[in-house]
Amino acid sequence: MSVGDRIKRVRNFRGLTQRELGIRAGFDESTADVRINQYEAGLRKPKEEILTRIADALEVNYRSLYEPTFYTAEDIMYTLFEMDEHFNIRLHEVPDENFSSRKHYAIQIRYPVAETFLQEWDLRKKELAAGIISKSEYTEWKLNWPQTADDCGKHPPKIEWRDNPSGD
């Protein structure tokens, strides 16, 4: 979801007009609605300082509006929060195979297409661990996905990613 879509969703949740949000964020009254409209429509992308002002005006964490980079736990969490809005994610506590005193969490996404994608990814990870495919092949599969997807061997991929596709 884009920054503009996120701003619009929270603005609507807060019951604000574009003009009201723009004024709260410190824009001139004569252009407040135009600026917010440009961000929501994706015509402009707010700089970090402006996005922080908009987040403050909406009384939300800045991270709930910006496009995540996935390099931090916070980015992952906000992405999962966003996914939960659409797919009703369920959380499951699972034991750690190596440490009996430690617990981990797994997510369940109720979205059949994503489940199919995850099933193939799981297969590729298992093939890598078993030495069936190389790290290079696995990387190639990820870099060109979804064109490398084959629905777990049910059809040929659009882009061949295996060094030896026939398995000889």
N, C-alpha and C positions, 0 to 999 in steps of 0.2 A: 504494500500500500504506500502510495506516495506521501510526501510531507503535506501537500495540499489536501489530500483526502483525509489525512489524520487531523489536520487543523479543522476541517469542516465537520468531521464527526464529533470532535470534542466541543466545538462551538455550538452545534445543534444540541448536543447533550446538555450543555449549560444554558440553552435557551437564549442565546445571544444572536443579534443580527451581525452582519459583516461590519457595519458601521460601528456598532457598540464595541465589538472586539477591537477594531482598528483604533478607536479612541482610547480604550483601556491600554492598548499596547503603545500608546504615545504618538500615533500618527496625527497629522493635522486633520481637523474635522472635515475639511473640504475634500480630502482624498482618502480618508480612513477606509471607507467601504471599497474603493477602487483597489487599494493596496491588498486588502485581504482577499478580494475577488481574484486578483492576479495570482496570488499564492495558491488559493484553492483550485483554480483552473489549470495550474501548472504552467502558466505563462512566465512566471518568475519563481525563483527558488530563494527563500529568505536566507540571508547570511546568518551565521551562528548567533551574533548579537541580537538580531531582530527576532530570530526564532526563540531565543531565551526570553525576550520581552513578551512575545505572544504566549509562550508557555506560562509565564508569570501572570499574564492577564487572564488566562484560562484556568489558573490555579492547578496546574499539572506539572509533573516532572518533565523537564526538557526532553529527556530520552523517550517519552511517550509520543513525541511529535517528529523527531528527526529520523532519517533513514539509517538503520543500524549498520554497523560494519561487521558485527559478529566476532569481534576480537575480545570482547569482555563478557563476563557473566551477565551483566546488566543488559547488554544488547540481546543476548540470547533470551533472557526473561521477557523483555518487551516484545520480541518476535513471537514468543509462545503466547503472550497475552493477546497479541493481535490475531494469531491463529485461533485462539480459543473463542474469539468473537464470531468466527465463521464455522468452526468445526467441532465445537464442544469437546475440547481436549480433556481426557481423563488421566489422572496421575495414579501410578501404582508404586508402592514401596516394594523393592526387590532386594534380596540378600546379596552380599558381595561374596563371590566364590572363594576369594582369598582371605578375607577377614570376617570371621563370624560376628564380630561386634559392630561391623560397619554396615550401614544400609545405603542403598542407592535408590534413585527414582527413575521410573520409565514413564514415557508418555504414550497414550493411545490416541490416535487421530481417527476420528470417525469420518473418513473420506476415502471411499473405495479406490479411487484412482491413485491417491497418495499411498495407500496400503500396497498397491501393486508395485509402485515405484520402490517403496521400501523393501518389499520382498526381493526384488532383483538386486538391490544394493546389498542386502544381507547375503545373497548368494555370491556376489562378487567378493565380498569380504571373506567369506568362508573359502572360496576358491583361492584367494590370495594366501590365507593362513595355511591351507593344505598344499601350497606349492603348485596348484593346477594352473594358475596364471602368475605372471611376474608382476613386480611392483610397477614396472614400466607399462605393462598392459592395463593394470588397474588404474593407473594415473590417466592413461589415454582414454579409458572408458569414462572416467569422471569428467575429463576436460571436454569431451565431445558429446556428453549426455544432453539431451535424450536421443540424439541420432544414433548413439551406440546401443541403445536399449533394444533388447530382443525378447522381452517378456519371459525371461528365464528359459531361453532356448526355443520358444514357440514359433518364432519367425526370424528371418535374417535381419540384422541391424542395417540401418541406412548407411552407416559408416562403419567399416570393419576396423576393429581395434585390437584384435588378437594378432600376435606375431605369426602364429600358425593356426589359421581358422579351422582347418579340417581336423586338428588335434593329432596329426601324424608326428 
